Amino acid sequence: MSFKDLFGFNKKERIGILSLSALLILMISGYFFFPGLLPPVKEMSDNEFKEEVEKFMENREKQRKEWEAMQEKKRKEQRKNDIRKTKELTPFPFNPNDLPTEKWKALGFGDKQIEIIKNYEKSGGEFRRKGDLRRIYGIDEDEYNQLAPYIRIPFQAAEESDVSPEDDYTPEKKEKILVIELNSADSAELRKIYGIGPAFSSRIVKFRDILGGYYKKEQLLEVYGLDSANYQQIKQHISVDASRVKTININTASFKELLSHPYLDYYLVKEITEYRESQGPFSDISELKEIPLIYDDLYNKITPYLSTQ
C-alpha cells in the first residue's frame, strides 16, 4: 500500500473537508465582525460568585436531606412490615422493666420486638407507666390493648392508677421534688433522677465536658438517645447554672482550640480567625454577627461559649 493510498482523499471527502472548513471560517469571522449576535458574558464579582456557590451548596444539601428522608421513610415502612404484625398474645401479669427475654417470648413477642425493647432499656429507657409500652416501635395499638390490663408497674404515675391525685393526697405524702444542677452533678447524682440510668448519666456528663457546660436544659435533647419523651420526664428535676459554663477567648484561642468545640465547624473557625487577623481583636462578642456564616440562631447557640477576654 502506497503513501498516497493512506493519506489521499477521494472527491466526496475533499468536498466535505472544504465545506466544513468554510463553515468554521464563517463562524470564526462572525464572532469577530458581529459580536452583538452573541449573548454578553456577565462578569461576576467575588461576592456574587460566593453567593452562587452557597446557593448551589444549599440546594445540594436540601436535595440530599430530601433523599435521605425518603430513604428513611422507606426503611421505616419496611421495618413496619417486618416487625409490626398484629398477633394474638398470651398475656399474664408482668412488669415490663427488665423483663427477661424468655418472659417476653412467653407473652408472644417476636425476636425483633424484644430486640427493640432491650435496646430501649440499654439506652437508659424505663417503663414508668403503662402507656410507655405503647411508645415502643414495633408494638401496635391492638397488641398494647391486649397487654394493658396485665401490666403491673410499682409506683406508676397517678393518672393510670385507680385513685385520683386529689383523693389520695395528704400532707404527709407530699414529697419535695428532687432538683439537680446539671453543671455540677456527677453521674451518680444524675442517676437519682427517675428516668436517668447509667447510660444516660454517663452521656450527659460526657457531653457536658465536651461542650464546657450546659447553658439551658433543652441542650439535653442533643445527648445521644435522649428523646423528647425522656426530656419531658426529667426536666422538672434539673436546673442549670449557666455561670459555670467554660468559655473560649476568641482573641487568643488557636485554630485547633476553637475547632475542638462541637458547635464550631472548620469553615466557621476559618472565618473567625481570618476576621480576627484582618480586623484585629474582637472588642465585643457581638462583632461575630459581621461574619456572613453566622446567622441569628447560630449566634445565640455559640456565644455562651465564647468570650473576648
C-alpha positions in Angstrom: 0.0 0.0 0.0 1.5 3.4 -1.1 1.7 6.6 0.9 -0.9 8.2 -1.4 -3.4 5.4 -0.6 -3.0 6.0 3.1 -3.4 9.8 3.1 -5.2 10.6 -0.1 -8.8 11.7 -0.3 -11.5 10.9 -2.9 -13.7 13.6 -4.5 -16.5 13.3 -1.9 -14.1 13.5 1.0 -12.4 16.6 -0.4 -15.8 18.4 -0.9 -16.8 17.5 2.7 -13.5 18.9 4.1 -13.8 22.1 2.1 -17.4 22.6 3.2 -16.5 22.1 6.9 -13.6 24.4 6.6 -15.8 27.1 5.0 -18.3 26.7 7.8 -15.7 27.1 10.5 -14.2 30.2 8.8 -17.7 31.8 8.7 -18.3 31.0 12.4 -15.0 32.5 13.5 -15.5 35.5 11.3 -19.0 36.1 12.7 -17.5 36.1 16.3 -15.1 38.9 15.4 -17.2 41.0 13.0 -20.6 40.6 14.6 -20.0 40.3 18.3 -23.6 41.7 19.0 -25.0 38.4 17.8 -23.6 36.5 20.8 -25.1 37.0 24.3 -22.9 39.2 26.5 -20.7 37.4 29.1 -21.6 38.6 32.5 -18.6 39.1 34.8 -19.2 38.1 38.4 -17.7 39.7 41.5 -16.2 37.6 44.2 -19.2 38.1 46.4 -21.6 37.1 43.6 -19.6 34.1 42.9 -19.6 33.2 46.6 -23.3 33.6 46.8 -23.8 31.4 43.7 -21.6 28.7 45.3 -23.5 28.9 48.6 -26.9 28.6 46.8 -25.6 25.6 44.9 -24.4 24.0 48.2 -27.7 24.8 49.9 -29.7 23.2 47.1 -27.5 20.2 47.1 -27.8 19.8 50.9 -31.6 20.2 50.6 -31.7 17.5 47.9 -29.5 15.3 50.0 -31.8 15.7 53.0 -34.9 15.0 51.0 -33.3 11.9 49.5 -32.3 10.7 53.0 -35.7 11.4 54.4 -37.3 9.4 51.6 -34.9 6.5 52.1 -35.6 6.6 55.9 -39.3 6.6 55.2 -38.9 3.5 53.0 -36.8 1.8 55.7 -39.4 2.5 58.4 -42.1 1.2 56.2 -40.0 -2.0 55.6 -39.4 -2.4 59.3 -43.0 -1.8 60.0 -43.9 -4.6 57.6 -41.2 -6.9 59.1 -42.0 -6.1 62.7 -45.4 -4.7 63.3 -47.6 -7.7 62.7 -50.5 -7.9 65.0 -51.0 -11.3 66.6 -52.8 -12.9 69.4 -50.7 -12.6 72.5 -50.8 -14.8 75.6 -50.8 -12.1 78.4 -50.2 -12.7 82.0 -49.4 -10.1 84.9 -45.9 -8.7 84.3 -43.7 -5.7 85.0 -42.0 -4.7 81.6 -38.9 -3.3 83.4 -36.0 -5.7 83.0 -38.4 -8.5 82.0 -36.2 -11.5 80.8 -36.3 -12.3 77.1 -38.0 -15.7 77.7 -40.9 -13.9 79.5 -41.4 -11.6 76.5 -41.4 -14.6 74.3 -43.9 -16.3 76.6 -46.2 -13.2 76.1 -46.0 -13.8 72.4 -43.4 -11.2 71.3 -41.1 -11.8 68.3 -37.3 -11.6 68.3 -37.3 -8.2 66.6 -39.8 -6.7 69.1 -37.8 -8.0 72.0 -34.5 -6.6 70.5 -36.1 -3.1 70.2 -37.3 -3.3 73.9 -33.9 -4.4 75.1 -32.1 -1.7 73.1 -34.5 0.9 74.7 -33.5 -0.3 78.2 -29.8 -0.4 77.3 -30.0 3.3 76.3 -31.4 4.2 79.7 -35.1 3.9 79.0 -37.6 2.8 81.6 -41.3 2.0 81.8 -42.7 4.4 84.3 -46.4 3.8 83.4 -48.4 1.5 81.3 -48.6 3.9 78.4 -44.8 3.9 78.0 -45.0 0.4 76.4 -47.2 1.9 73.7 -44.4 4.2 72.6 -42.1 1.2 71.7 -41.7 0.9 68.0 -42.9 -2.5 66.9 -45.8 -2.7 69.3 -49.1 -1.7 67.7 -52.3 -0.5 69.3 -54.0 -3.8 69.2 -51.1 -5.6 70.9 -50.9 -2.9 73.6 -54.7 -3.2 74.3 -54.3 -6.9 74.8 -51.4 -6.3 77.3 -52.6 -3.2 79.2 -54.8 -4.9 81.8 -51.9 -7.2 82.7 -49.2 -4.6 83.1 -48.0 -4.1 86.7 -45.6 -1.2 87.4 -44.9 -0.3 91.0 -45.3 3.4 91.9 -46.7 4.2 88.4 -47.9 7.7 87.8 -51.2 8.7 89.3 -53.0 9.2 86.0 -53.0 5.4 85.4 -53.8 4.4 89.0 -57.3 3.7 90.3 -57.1 6.7 92.7 -57.0 10.3 91.6 -54.2 12.5 93.0 -56.7 14.7 94.8 -58.5 11.8 96.5 -55.2 10.3 97.6 -53.5 13.5 98.7 -52.4 14.0 102.3 -49.7 16.5 103.6 -47.6 13.6 104.7 -47.5 12.1 101.2 -46.4 15.4 99.5 -42.7 14.9 98.6 -40.2 17.6 97.8 -39.3 17.5 94.1 -35.7 16.4 93.6 -33.8 19.1 91.5 -30.2 18.6 90.5 -27.9 21.2 88.9 -26.6 19.9 85.6 -23.2 21.6 85.5 -22.0 20.4 88.9 -23.6 17.0 89.3 -21.7 13.8 88.7 -23.2 10.7 87.0 -24.1 9.2 90.4 -26.1 12.2 91.4 -27.9 12.3 88.0 -29.0 8.6 88.5 -31.1 9.8 91.4 -33.5 11.3 88.9 -36.1 8.8 87.8 -35.7 8.1 84.1 -31.9 8.6 84.1 -30.0 5.3 84.2 -26.2 4.6 84.0 -26.1 5.0 80.2 -27.8 8.4 80.1 -26.0 9.8 83.2 -22.6 8.9 81.6 -23.6 10.5 78.2 -24.9 13.7 79.9 -21.7 14.2 81.8 -19.5 13.4 78.8 -21.4 15.8 76.5 -21.2 18.5 79.2 -17.4 18.1 79.4 -17.1 18.4 75.6 -19.3 21.5 75.5 -17.9 23.2 78.5 -21.2 23.1 80.3 -24.9 23.5 79.6 -26.5 26.9 79.5 -30.1 25.7 79.1 -32.0 22.5 79.9 -33.0 21.9 76.3 -29.5 21.0 75.3 -30.1 17.6 76.9 -32.1 16.8 73.7 -28.7 16.7 71.9 -27.5 13.9 74.1 -27.4 10.7 72.1 -30.6 8.6 72.7 -32.4 11.1 74.8 -35.6 12.0 73.0 -38.4 14.4 73.8 -40.3 11.8 75.9 -37.3 11.3 78.1 -36.7 15.0 78.4 -40.3 15.7 79.4 -40.0 13.1 82.1 -36.8 14.6 83.7 -36.9 18.3 83.0 -38.6 19.3 86.3 -35.8 17.6 88.2 -33.0 19.5 86.7 -31.7 23.1 86.8 -28.8 24.9 85.0 -26.3 27.3 86.4 -25.1 29.0 83.3 -22.3 30.8 85.2 -20.5 27.5 85.3 -20.1 27.3 81.6 -16.5 27.4 80.4 -15.8 30.0 77.6 -13.1 30.2 74.9 -11.4 33.5 74.3 -11.8 34.1 70.6 -9.0 36.7 70.5 -6.3 34.3 71.9 -7.5 30.8 71.1 -5.7 28.9 68.4 -7.5 27.4 65.4 -7.3 24.0 66.9 -8.7 25.1 70.2 -11.7 26.8 68.6 -12.3 23.7 66.4 -12.4 21.4 69.4 -15.8 22.8 70.4 -18.7 20.7 68.9 -20.6 23.8 67.9 -17.8 25.3 65.8 -17.0 23.6 62.4 -14.0 24.1 60.2 -15.5 26.8 58.0 -16.8 28.8 60.8 -13.5 28.7 62.7 -11.7 29.7 59.5 -14.0 32.7 59.1 -13.5 33.8 62.8 -9.7 33.5 62.6 -9.5 35.3 59.3 -11.7 38.1 60.5 -9.5 38.4 63.6 -6.4 38.6 61.5 -7.8 41.2 59.1 -9.8 43.4 61.5 -7.8 42.9 64.7 -9.0 41.5 68.1 -12.7 41.4 68.8 -13.7 44.1 71.2 -17.2 42.7 71.7 -18.7 39.3 71.1 -21.5 40.9 69.0 -18.9 41.6 66.3 -19.3 37.9 65.3 -22.5 39.0 63.6 -20.4 40.6 60.9 -19.3 37.2 59.8 -21.6 36.0 56.9 -21.7 32.4 58.1 -23.1 33.3 61.5 -26.9 33.6 61.4 -29.1 34.6 64.4 -29.8 31.1 65.7 -26.2 30.0 65.4 -25.1 33.2 67.1 -27.3 32.5 70.1 -26.1 28.9 70.2 -22.4 29.6 70.2 -21.9 32.9 72.1 -22.5 31.4 75.6 -19.2 29.5 75.0 -17.2 32.4 73.6 -15.6 35.5 75.2 -13.3 38.3 74.1 -11.1 38.4 77.2 
